[in-house]
Amino acid sequence: MSEDSLYLTKELMEKLKAPLGILLKGNYKSTLYEMIENEKPEKLISVGDFTSNRIQEYGITPSMIVVDNKTERKEMKPVSFPAKKVYDVKNPAGTLSRDARKTMIEAMKNDGYTRINVDGEEDLMTLLAVNEAPLGSAVLYGQPKEGVVVIKVTEDKKKEIRNLLNEMSKERV
């Protein structure tokens, strides 16, 4: 991956509308509990304010959250989270900034609860989370108006995500 920012293309935007993992709909509390209990993810990473709030309401505390204090582009109060380490990063909409990529790599090295506050948009950081997370981890993100998507981090999933990252443009489109 290059050292510069990467930008979302129209083609990739269409691909990313489909869930990248297992879509849990409705009240997914028991399903999520069961998955966590059975699989015991290496790291549990939550991307997005609504999802991060919801799973904590369910009594599930992820290892890491990635938030921008917005839900569907509307400001919301910051997610409460017992972070031991906090990162602040700029990542404009439709972009994976160099700073965001470096921060995700660094944040994955932490053992304690970690929070990444994004000035801009955190959605595409889901790709970085899967790419950088240890095998056996799980990444959660919201599928607007549908539910939560659970991505199990495997070698095959990492390869799929690297292919998506390689489809991003090195120039703003």
PyRosetta script that sets phi, psi and omega in degrees:
from pyrosetta import init, pose_from_sequence

init()
pose = pose_from_sequence("MSEDSLYLTKELMEKLKAPLGILLKGNYKSTLYEMIENEKPEKLISVGDFTSNRIQEYGITPSMIVVDNKTERKEMKPVSFPAKKVYDVKNPAGTLSRDARKTMIEAMKNDGYTRINVDGEEDLMTLLAVNEAPLGSAVLYGQPKEGVVVIKVTEDKKKEIRNLLNEMSKERV")
pose.set_psi(1, 139.9)
pose.set_omega(1, -177.0)
pose.set_phi(2, -71.1)
pose.set_psi(2, 170.6)
pose.set_omega(2, -179.0)
pose.set_phi(3, -86.3)
pose.set_psi(3, -10.3)
pose.set_omega(3, -177.0)
pose.set_phi(4, -92.8)
pose.set_psi(4, 176.6)
pose.set_omega(4, 176.8)
pose.set_phi(5, -66.3)
pose.set_psi(5, 152.7)
pose.set_omega(5, 175.1)
pose.set_phi(6, -116.9)
pose.set_psi(6, 147.0)
pose.set_omega(6, -174.9)
pose.set_phi(7, -124.1)
pose.set_psi(7, 143.9)
pose.set_omega(7, 179.1)
pose.set_phi(8, -70.3)
pose.set_psi(8, 136.2)
pose.set_omega(8, 175.0)
pose.set_phi(9, -101.0)
pose.set_psi(9, 163.7)
pose.set_omega(9, 178.2)
pose.set_phi(10, -61.2)
pose.set_psi(10, -39.7)
pose.set_omega(10, -179.3)
pose.set_phi(11, -64.1)
pose.set_psi(11, -44.0)
pose.set_omega(11, -179.1)
pose.set_phi(12, -69.6)
pose.set_psi(12, -35.7)
pose.set_omega(12, 178.0)
pose.set_phi(13, -57.7)
pose.set_psi(13, -41.9)
pose.set_omega(13, 178.5)
pose.set_phi(14, -63.7)
pose.set_psi(14, -44.4)
pose.set_omega(14, -179.9)
pose.set_phi(15, -61.4)
pose.set_psi(15, -38.8)
pose.set_omega(15, -174.5)
pose.set_phi(16, -76.6)
pose.set_psi(16, -5.1)
pose.set_omega(16, 175.8)
pose.set_phi(17, -71.2)
pose.set_psi(17, -26.0)
pose.set_omega(17, 177.5)
pose.set_phi(18, -82.0)
pose.set_psi(18, 144.6)
pose.set_omega(18, 178.4)
pose.set_phi(19, -58.9)
pose.set_psi(19, 139.7)
pose.set_omega(19, 179.3)
pose.set_phi(20, -87.8)
pose.set_psi(20, -3.1)
pose.set_omega(20, -179.4)
pose.set_phi(21, -150.0)
pose.set_psi(21, -143.9)
pose.set_omega(21, -178.2)
pose.set_phi(22, -89.6)
pose.set_psi(22, 123.6)
pose.set_omega(22, 179.7)
pose.set_phi(23, -88.8)
pose.set_psi(23, 119.8)
pose.set_omega(23, 174.9)
pose.set_phi(24, -102.5)
pose.set_psi(24, 123.4)
pose.set_omega(24, -176.9)
pose.set_phi(25, -104.8)
pose.set_psi(25, 163.7)
pose.set_omega(25, 173.4)
pose.set_phi(26, 63.0)
pose.set_psi(26, -138.5)
pose.set_omega(26, 178.3)
pose.set_phi(27, -85.8)
pose.set_psi(27, 96.2)
pose.set_omega(27, -172.9)
pose.set_phi(28, -97.1)
pose.set_psi(28, 11.1)
pose.set_omega(28, -175.7)
pose.set_phi(29, -53.4)
pose.set_psi(29, -53.9)
pose.set_omega(29, -175.5)
pose.set_phi(30, -66.9)
pose.set_psi(30, -37.2)
pose.set_omega(30, 178.7)
pose.set_phi(31, -63.9)
pose.set_psi(31, -42.7)
pose.set_omega(31, -179.8)
pose.set_phi(32, -67.3)
pose.set_psi(32, -44.6)
pose.set_omega(32, 175.9)
pose.set_phi(33, -55.1)
pose.set_psi(33, -48.1)
pose.set_omega(33, -178.3)
pose.set_phi(34, -60.1)
pose.set_psi(34, -45.4)
pose.set_omega(34, 179.7)
pose.set_phi(35, -60.7)
pose.set_psi(35, -45.2)
pose.set_omega(35, -178.7)
pose.set_phi(36, -65.6)
pose.set_psi(36, -42.7)
pose.set_omega(36, -179.7)
pose.set_phi(37, -64.2)
pose.set_psi(37, -43.7)
pose.set_omega(37, -177.8)
pose.set_phi(38, -73.9)
pose.set_psi(38, -40.7)
pose.set_omega(38, -171.4)
pose.set_phi(39, -97.1)
pose.set_psi(39, -21.5)
pose.set_omega(39, -178.9)
pose.set_phi(40, 41.5)
pose.set_psi(40, 67.7)
pose.set_omega(40, -176.3)
pose.set_phi(41, -55.8)
pose.set_psi(41, 141.6)
pose.set_omega(41, 176.3)
pose.set_phi(42, -53.6)
pose.set_psi(42, -51.5)
pose.set_omega(42, 173.5)
pose.set_phi(43, -134.2)
pose.set_psi(43, 145.2)
pose.set_omega(43, 174.4)
pose.set_phi(44, -116.5)
pose.set_psi(44, 113.9)
pose.set_omega(44, -173.4)
pose.set_phi(45, -114.7)
pose.set_psi(45, 128.6)
pose.set_omega(45, 179.8)
pose.set_phi(46, -113.9)
pose.set_psi(46, 124.0)
pose.set_omega(46, 179.0)
pose.set_phi(47, -110.3)
pose.set_psi(47, 122.5)
pose.set_omega(47, 178.6)
pose.set_phi(48, 112.3)
pose.set_psi(48, 143.7)
pose.set_omega(48, -176.2)
pose.set_phi(49, -69.0)
pose.set_psi(49, -47.7)
pose.set_omega(49, -177.0)
pose.set_phi(50, -61.6)
pose.set_psi(50, -48.2)
pose.set_omega(50, -179.5)
pose.set_phi(51, -63.1)
pose.set_psi(51, -43.8)
pose.set_omega(51, -179.5)
pose.set_phi(52, -62.8)
pose.set_psi(52, -40.9)
pose.set_omega(52, 176.1)
pose.set_phi(53, -64.8)
pose.set_psi(53, -49.2)
pose.set_omega(53, -174.6)
pose.set_phi(54, -59.4)
pose.set_psi(54, -49.2)
pose.set_omega(54, -175.7)
pose.set_phi(55, -67.8)
pose.set_psi(55, -30.6)
pose.set_omega(55, 175.9)
pose.set_phi(56, -70.4)
pose.set_psi(56, -34.6)
pose.set_omega(56, 173.4)
pose.set_phi(57, -60.8)
pose.set_psi(57, -31.1)
pose.set_omega(57, 178.9)
pose.set_phi(58, -79.3)
pose.set_psi(58, -1.7)
pose.set_omega(58, 179.1)
pose.set_phi(59, 86.5)
pose.set_psi(59, 16.1)
pose.set_omega(59, 179.3)
pose.set_phi(60, -107.6)
pose.set_psi(60, 121.0)
pose.set_omega(60, 178.6)
pose.set_phi(61, -106.1)
pose.set_psi(61, 113.6)
pose.set_omega(61, 179.5)
pose.set_phi(62, -71.1)
pose.set_psi(62, 163.8)
pose.set_omega(62, 175.5)
pose.set_phi(63, -70.2)
pose.set_psi(63, -35.8)
pose.set_omega(63, -174.8)
pose.set_phi(64, -144.7)
pose.set_psi(64, 142.5)
pose.set_omega(64, 169.8)
pose.set_phi(65, -123.4)
pose.set_psi(65, 148.5)
pose.set_omega(65, 176.2)
pose.set_phi(66, -125.8)
pose.set_psi(66, 114.1)
pose.set_omega(66, -171.8)
pose.set_phi(67, -136.2)
pose.set_psi(67, 157.1)
pose.set_omega(67, 177.1)
pose.set_phi(68, -128.6)
pose.set_psi(68, 11.7)
pose.set_omega(68, -178.7)
pose.set_phi(69, 60.5)
pose.set_psi(69, 32.2)
pose.set_omega(69, 176.5)
pose.set_phi(70, -141.7)
pose.set_psi(70, 150.6)
pose.set_omega(70, 170.1)
pose.set_phi(71, -131.6)
pose.set_psi(71, 123.2)
pose.set_omega(71, -175.2)
pose.set_phi(72, 48.3)
pose.set_psi(72, 47.3)
pose.set_omega(72, 176.6)
pose.set_phi(73, 67.2)
pose.set_psi(73, 9.1)
pose.set_omega(73, 176.4)
pose.set_phi(74, -104.4)
pose.set_psi(74, 135.5)
pose.set_omega(74, 179.2)
pose.set_phi(75, -59.3)
pose.set_psi(75, 143.5)
pose.set_omega(75, 174.4)
pose.set_phi(76, -142.7)
pose.set_psi(76, 164.3)
pose.set_omega(76, -179.4)
pose.set_phi(77, -69.4)
pose.set_psi(77, 145.3)
pose.set_omega(77, -177.5)
pose.set_phi(78, -56.4)
pose.set_psi(78, 142.8)
pose.set_omega(78, 177.8)
pose.set_phi(79, -66.9)
pose.set_psi(79, 132.3)
pose.set_omega(79, 175.2)
pose.set_phi(80, -77.5)
pose.set_psi(80, 131.5)
pose.set_omega(80, -176.2)
pose.set_phi(81, -159.8)
pose.set_psi(81, 134.4)
pose.set_omega(81, -175.5)
pose.set_phi(82, -81.0)
pose.set_psi(82, 54.9)
pose.set_omega(82, -174.8)
pose.set_phi(83, -67.2)
pose.set_psi(83, 135.4)
pose.set_omega(83, 171.5)
pose.set_phi(84, -89.5)
pose.set_psi(84, -29.3)
pose.set_omega(84, -179.3)
pose.set_phi(85, -132.6)
pose.set_psi(85, 132.1)
pose.set_omega(85, -178.7)
pose.set_phi(86, -124.9)
pose.set_psi(86, 133.5)
pose.set_omega(86, 176.0)
pose.set_phi(87, -117.5)
pose.set_psi(87, 144.4)
pose.set_omega(87, 173.1)
pose.set_phi(88, -117.7)
pose.set_psi(88, 131.4)
pose.set_omega(88, -174.9)
pose.set_phi(89, -141.5)
pose.set_psi(89, 144.8)
pose.set_omega(89, 174.5)
pose.set_phi(90, -96.2)
pose.set_psi(90, 129.2)
pose.set_omega(90, 179.1)
pose.set_phi(91, -150.8)
pose.set_psi(91, 93.6)
pose.set_omega(91, -177.9)
pose.set_phi(92, -59.7)
pose.set_psi(92, 156.1)
pose.set_omega(92, 178.2)
pose.set_phi(93, -54.0)
pose.set_psi(93, 141.3)
pose.set_omega(93, 177.5)
pose.set_phi(94, 71.1)
pose.set_psi(94, 16.4)
pose.set_omega(94, -173.2)
pose.set_phi(95, -133.3)
pose.set_psi(95, 151.3)
pose.set_omega(95, 162.8)
pose.set_phi(96, -118.8)
pose.set_psi(96, 101.8)
pose.set_omega(96, -176.7)
pose.set_phi(97, -73.9)
pose.set_psi(97, 158.5)
pose.set_omega(97, 176.0)
pose.set_phi(98, -57.6)
pose.set_psi(98, -42.3)
pose.set_omega(98, 179.7)
pose.set_phi(99, -60.8)
pose.set_psi(99, -42.5)
pose.set_omega(99, 179.5)
pose.set_phi(100, -63.0)
pose.set_psi(100, -41.6)
pose.set_omega(100, -178.9)
pose.set_phi(101, -66.7)
pose.set_psi(101, -45.4)
pose.set_omega(101, 179.3)
pose.set_phi(102, -63.9)
pose.set_psi(102, -40.1)
pose.set_omega(102, -179.4)
pose.set_phi(103, -64.5)
pose.set_psi(103, -43.1)
pose.set_omega(103, -179.6)
pose.set_phi(104, -62.8)
pose.set_psi(104, -41.6)
pose.set_omega(104, 178.4)
pose.set_phi(105, -60.6)
pose.set_psi(105, -46.5)
pose.set_omega(105, -179.4)
pose.set_phi(106, -65.8)
pose.set_psi(106, -44.7)
pose.set_omega(106, -176.7)
pose.set_phi(107, -63.2)
pose.set_psi(107, -32.8)
pose.set_omega(107, -179.7)
pose.set_phi(108, -66.3)
pose.set_psi(108, -17.4)
pose.set_omega(108, -179.7)
pose.set_phi(109, -78.7)
pose.set_psi(109, -15.2)
pose.set_omega(109, -177.2)
pose.set_phi(110, -73.3)
pose.set_psi(110, 144.1)
pose.set_omega(110, 175.6)
pose.set_phi(111, -91.4)
pose.set_psi(111, -34.1)
pose.set_omega(111, -177.2)
pose.set_phi(112, -84.5)
pose.set_psi(112, -179.1)
pose.set_omega(112, 178.6)
pose.set_phi(113, -61.6)
pose.set_psi(113, 132.1)
pose.set_omega(113, -173.9)
pose.set_phi(114, -127.4)
pose.set_psi(114, 140.1)
pose.set_omega(114, 179.5)
pose.set_phi(115, -126.5)
pose.set_psi(115, 133.3)
pose.set_omega(115, 171.8)
pose.set_phi(116, -115.1)
pose.set_psi(116, 115.6)
pose.set_omega(116, 175.3)
pose.set_phi(117, -92.6)
pose.set_psi(117, 122.9)
pose.set_omega(117, -176.8)
pose.set_phi(118, -105.3)
pose.set_psi(118, 126.1)
pose.set_omega(118, 170.9)
pose.set_phi(119, -93.5)
pose.set_psi(119, 102.2)
pose.set_omega(119, -174.3)
pose.set_phi(120, 132.0)
pose.set_psi(120, -119.7)
pose.set_omega(120, -177.0)
pose.set_phi(121, -135.6)
pose.set_psi(121, 135.8)
pose.set_omega(121, -176.5)
pose.set_phi(122, -98.8)
pose.set_psi(122, -10.4)
pose.set_omega(122, -172.0)
pose.set_phi(123, -49.8)
pose.set_psi(123, -51.8)
pose.set_omega(123, -176.3)
pose.set_phi(124, -68.9)
pose.set_psi(124, -15.0)
pose.set_omega(124, 179.0)
pose.set_phi(125, -68.0)
pose.set_psi(125, -11.8)
pose.set_omega(125, 171.8)
pose.set_phi(126, -57.1)
pose.set_psi(126, -42.1)
pose.set_omega(126, -180.0)
pose.set_phi(127, -61.4)
pose.set_psi(127, -43.5)
pose.set_omega(127, 179.2)
pose.set_phi(128, -65.0)
pose.set_psi(128, -39.9)
pose.set_omega(128, -179.2)
pose.set_phi(129, -60.4)
pose.set_psi(129, -45.9)
pose.set_omega(129, 179.5)
pose.set_phi(130, -65.8)
pose.set_psi(130, -43.4)
pose.set_omega(130, -177.7)
pose.set_phi(131, -61.8)
pose.set_psi(131, -36.9)
pose.set_omega(131, -173.9)
pose.set_phi(132, -98.7)
pose.set_psi(132, -16.2)
pose.set_omega(132, -177.1)
pose.set_phi(133, -68.5)
pose.set_psi(133, 149.1)
pose.set_omega(133, 175.4)
pose.set_phi(134, -64.7)
pose.set_psi(134, 149.8)
pose.set_omega(134, 175.3)
pose.set_phi(135, -55.4)
pose.set_psi(135, 144.3)
pose.set_omega(135, -179.7)
pose.set_phi(136, 88.4)
pose.set_psi(136, 0.9)
pose.set_omega(136, 176.9)
pose.set_phi(137, -85.3)
pose.set_psi(137, 173.5)
pose.set_omega(137, 174.6)
pose.set_phi(138, -135.7)
pose.set_psi(138, 138.0)
pose.set_omega(138, 177.7)
pose.set_phi(139, -116.8)
pose.set_psi(139, 129.7)
pose.set_omega(139, 179.5)
pose.set_phi(140, -112.8)
pose.set_psi(140, 141.6)
pose.set_omega(140, 172.1)
pose.set_phi(141, -151.6)
pose.set_psi(141, 158.7)
pose.set_omega(141, -177.8)
pose.set_phi(142, -83.1)
pose.set_psi(142, 140.6)
pose.set_omega(142, 171.2)
pose.set_phi(143, -105.7)
pose.set_psi(143, 104.8)
pose.set_omega(143, -171.5)
pose.set_phi(144, -47.6)
pose.set_psi(144, 131.2)
pose.set_omega(144, 177.2)
pose.set_phi(145, 62.8)
pose.set_psi(145, 12.6)
pose.set_omega(145, -179.7)
pose.set_phi(146, -125.1)
pose.set_psi(146, -47.6)
pose.set_omega(146, -176.9)
pose.set_phi(147, 160.6)
pose.set_psi(147, -147.7)
pose.set_omega(147, -180.0)
pose.set_phi(148, -119.7)
pose.set_psi(148, 143.6)
pose.set_omega(148, 177.9)
pose.set_phi(149, -105.1)
pose.set_psi(149, 132.3)
pose.set_omega(149, 176.8)
pose.set_phi(150, -109.2)
pose.set_psi(150, 119.3)
pose.set_omega(150, 176.5)
pose.set_phi(151, -106.6)
pose.set_psi(151, 117.6)
pose.set_omega(151, 175.9)
pose.set_phi(152, -86.0)
pose.set_psi(152, 125.1)
pose.set_omega(152, -174.5)
pose.set_phi(153, -83.5)
pose.set_psi(153, 106.1)
pose.set_omega(153, 177.6)
pose.set_phi(154, -124.3)
pose.set_psi(154, 170.4)
pose.set_omega(154, 175.8)
pose.set_phi(155, -59.1)
pose.set_psi(155, -43.7)
pose.set_omega(155, -179.6)
pose.set_phi(156, -62.3)
pose.set_psi(156, -41.1)
pose.set_omega(156, -179.6)
pose.set_phi(157, -68.0)
pose.set_psi(157, -39.5)
pose.set_omega(157, 177.2)
pose.set_phi(158, -61.2)
pose.set_psi(158, -41.2)
pose.set_omega(158, 179.3)
pose.set_phi(159, -63.3)
pose.set_psi(159, -44.2)
pose.set_omega(159, 177.9)
pose.set_phi(160, -58.9)
pose.set_psi(160, -44.2)
pose.set_omega(160, -179.0)
pose.set_phi(161, -68.0)
pose.set_psi(161, -41.0)
pose.set_omega(161, 177.1)
pose.set_phi(162, -60.1)
pose.set_psi(162, -38.5)
pose.set_omega(162, 177.2)
pose.set_phi(163, -63.1)
pose.set_psi(163, -40.3)
pose.set_omega(163, 177.4)
pose.set_phi(164, -65.5)
pose.set_psi(164, -42.9)
pose.set_omega(164, 178.0)
pose.set_phi(165, -61.2)
pose.set_psi(165, -37.4)
pose.set_omega(165, 178.9)
pose.set_phi(166, -68.9)
pose.set_psi(166, -18.3)
pose.set_omega(166, 176.8)
pose.set_phi(167, -81.6)
pose.set_psi(167, -11.9)
pose.set_omega(167, 178.7)
pose.set_phi(168, -70.9)
pose.set_psi(168, 151.8)
pose.set_omega(168, -177.6)
pose.set_phi(169, -88.2)
pose.set_psi(169, 147.2)
pose.set_omega(169, 175.9)
pose.set_phi(170, -85.7)
pose.set_psi(170, -4.5)
pose.set_omega(170, 177.1)
pose.set_phi(171, -126.8)
pose.set_psi(171, 144.4)
pose.set_omega(171, 178.2)
pose.set_phi(172, -62.6)
pose.set_psi(172, 128.8)
pose.set_omega(172, -179.0)
pose.set_phi(173, -106.1)
pose.dump_pdb("model.pdb")
